[in-house]
């Protein structure tokens, strides 16, 4: 009887540990971003960038979970204008530490719809302007940190597909809701594809 009780207790503890592992996961993620601006004062195009960071996920039930992340994201935009034989190219590099908190609804065990707010903290901001005329030209780089707002607020919507229990891919679009710069009505937009690993 004693052996049966001990075996039963071990089984209960093992089951509890397994459930805890399924409820809480964490790990790294990396991705490719297509970043751009949107708003009243926008004539920029988009550019390819990248992100790298980490996530945690807590499963409340089989259907619902919450997944905060901390991600370094290179963002910005660029545009090109050509007039009277003069070409002007400008590229903004505006980098953030982004903290999205995604609420996840699992449509099926392998696929979730993700939605939630994001707060970004600007860590680097510069503008590179290149002018060419008659086959000659030059570049000027300007530090834009003093003209860039420190905090960026946005909202994200996307999907996560679990390739295996450990590996997943994500597609997400994050729309900025606050202006990037002090004197411009331009907001961040970020379409991203990422891959992550769960521990």
N, C-alpha and C positions, 0 to 999 in steps of 0.2 A: 504493500500500500504506500509505504514511504517513497519507494522508487517511482511509483506511478505519479505521486504528487510532485516529486522533484522534476520528473520528465514533463509533466503538464505545465509547471511553472516555467521551465526552460522554453517550452514551446510558446507560451504566452509572451515571454520577454523577447524571443526571437521574432515573433510576429509583430510585436510593437515596434521593434527596431526597424524591421523591413518597412512598416507603414510610415515611420518617421522619415526614412530615407526617401520614400516616394513623395512625401509631403514637402520636403525642403531640398532643393538642389541649387547648385551654383556653378560658375565656371567662366571661362573666357569667351569672347566673341570678336570677330573681325569682319570688316565689310567694305564694300565699294559704294560711294555716294555720288549722286548727281545733284549738285547744289546750285541754287540760283536765288535771285531776289524777286519779290512780288510787291506791288503797291503802286501808289500814285506817281512816284518819281523814279520809275524803273525803266531803263532802256538796256539793261544788262542781259546777256545770255548766260547759259549755265556752263559748268565745268565739272569734270570728274575729280573726285577727292576720295578720302578714305576715312575709316574710323577704326578704333581699337579700344577694347575695354572689358568690363566684367559685368555679370548679372547675378541676381539671386531670384529664385522663384519659390513661393509658398503656395501649396495647393490646399484650398479650403475644403473642396469637394472634388469629385471626378470631373466636374464641369467648370469650376471657377478657381482662378488663382490670381495672385498679384506678383508682379515681377519688376522690382526696381533695378536700374542699371547705372553704372558710372562709365562714361564713354568719352574718350578724346576724339573730337571730330574736326577735321579740316573742312572749312566751308568757305563760301564766297561766291563771286560771279565774275564775268568778264564781258567786254563788248569791243567791237571793232567798227570804226567809222572811216570812210574814205571820201575825201572831197578835194577837188582841184589838184589831184596827184599827190595829196598828202594823206597818209594812213596813220590813224591813231588807234593803238591797242591799249586797253586798260584791263588789269587783272587785280581783283581784290582777294587777298588771303586773310580770312577772318576765322580764327580757330577758337574752339570752345571746349570746356569740360561740361558735357551735357549729362543731366540726371533725369532721365525719363522714368515714370512710374506707370507701368502698363497693367491694366486690368485685362485678364485673359478669359475668354469663354471658349471652351473646347466643344466644337461642333461634333467632332468625332475624336477618339483618343489620339489620333495622329495630327489633328489640325485644330488650331485655335485662331479666333479673331481677337486682335489686340487693340486696345484703345486706352489713351490716358494722357495726362499732362507731362510737360517737360520744362525744366528750368536749365538754362545754359549760362555758364560763366566765361566771359571772354578772357583769353589768356594771350592772344597775339593778333595784331591787326596791322596790315600794311597794304599799300596800293603801289602797283608797278605800272608805269606809263611808258609806252614805246612809240616813238614818232619816226616815221620814215618818209623821206621826200627825195626824189631824184636818185634813188639807189643808196642814199645815205640816211643815217638815223642814229638814235641814241635812246638810252633808257634812264628813267628817273624813278627811284623808289622812295616812297614817303611813309613814315610811321603814322598810322591812323589811330593809334590806341587812345589818344586824347579826344578823338572825335567819335569813338565807338562806345556805345552804351555797355556798361559792365554786365548787365543781366539781360538775358533773352528768354522770353516765355513763349511756349508753343504748345501744340497738341498733336499727338500722333495717332495714326490708324494704320493697321496692317494685319498680316497673317504670319503664323509660325507653323511650319510643317516639320514633324519629327521623323527624320529619316530612319533613325533607330531610337532606342531608349536613351542613348547618350548624345547623338548628333542631331542637330536641327538646322534648318535654314529659315530665314526671315525676309519678308518684304514689307517695307513700311514707308509711309510718307508723313513727314513732320512739317506742319505749317506754323511758321512763326506768327505770333499775335502782337508783338511789340516791334517798334522801329529799331533797326540795327545801329544807325548813326544818329548823332545829336540833331542834325539839321537836314534830314532827308526822310521822306515817307517811303522807305524801303524795308521790307521784312524778309526774313530768311525762309527759304523753302528747301527741303532736303528729301529726295527720293533715294532709298537705300536698300541694298541687298546684303545680308550678313549671314555668316555661318558661326555656330557656337557648339560648345561641348559641355555636357552636364557631368558634374561629379556627384 
